[in-house]
Amino acid sequence: MNGKLREIKIVDDNTQEIACDGGGGALGHPKIYLPFGNKKWVDCYYCGQRFAKAGYETPAEKYQREKSA
């Protein structure tokens, strides 16, 4: 993983798996398919791109929501 912060890509709630090629071209990586299973998000193990379903909260957002409840 390259350690760069990347935008979280939101996908449809019905998505079962997502493909990632690191952005394609010479700077990308081999295309892989990442299954969601029962999770709300998956991270690419090559480039760190996060793919999330609607309703995903970052740990900071979850903490703020729980703190204000």
C-alpha positions in Angstrom: 0.0 0.0 0.0 1.3 3.4 -0.8 0.0 5.2 2.3 -1.6 8.1 0.3 -5.0 9.2 1.5 -7.6 8.5 -1.1 -11.2 9.5 -1.6 -13.7 6.9 -0.4 -15.6 5.6 -3.4 -19.3 5.0 -2.6 -21.0 2.1 -4.4 -24.5 0.9 -4.7 -25.8 -1.0 -1.7 -26.6 -4.0 -3.8 -23.0 -4.4 -5.0 -21.5 -7.8 -4.0 -18.0 -7.2 -5.2 -16.0 -4.4 -6.8 -13.0 -4.4 -9.2 -9.9 -2.2 -8.6 -7.0 -1.7 -11.0 -5.4 1.2 -9.2 -6.5 3.7 -11.7 -5.3 1.9 -14.8 -2.4 2.6 -17.1 1.3 2.1 -16.2 0.8 3.4 -12.7 -2.0 1.0 -11.8 -1.9 -2.6 -10.6 -3.4 -5.9 -11.8 -7.2 -5.8 -11.7 -8.5 -7.6 -8.7 -12.1 -8.3 -7.4 -12.9 -7.4 -3.8 -15.9 -9.1 -2.2 -18.0 -7.2 0.3 -19.5 -10.2 2.1 -21.4 -8.7 5.1 -19.1 -5.7 5.3 -20.0 -2.1 4.5 -16.6 -1.4 3.0 -13.5 -3.0 1.5 -10.0 -1.8 0.9 -7.8 -2.7 -2.1 -4.7 -4.5 -0.8 -2.6 -3.1 -3.6 -3.4 0.6 -3.5 -5.5 1.2 -0.4 -8.5 2.5 -2.3 -11.6 2.2 0.0 -14.9 1.3 -1.5 -18.0 1.7 0.7 -21.7 1.2 0.6 -24.1 4.0 1.4 -24.3 4.6 5.1 -20.6 3.9 5.7 -19.2 6.0 8.5 -15.5 6.7 9.2 -14.4 5.9 12.7 -14.3 9.7 13.5 -17.9 10.1 12.2 -19.1 7.2 14.3 -17.3 8.5 17.4 -18.9 12.0 16.9 -22.4 10.4 16.4 -22.1 8.3 19.5 -20.7 11.1 21.6 -23.6 13.4 20.7 -26.2 10.8 21.4 
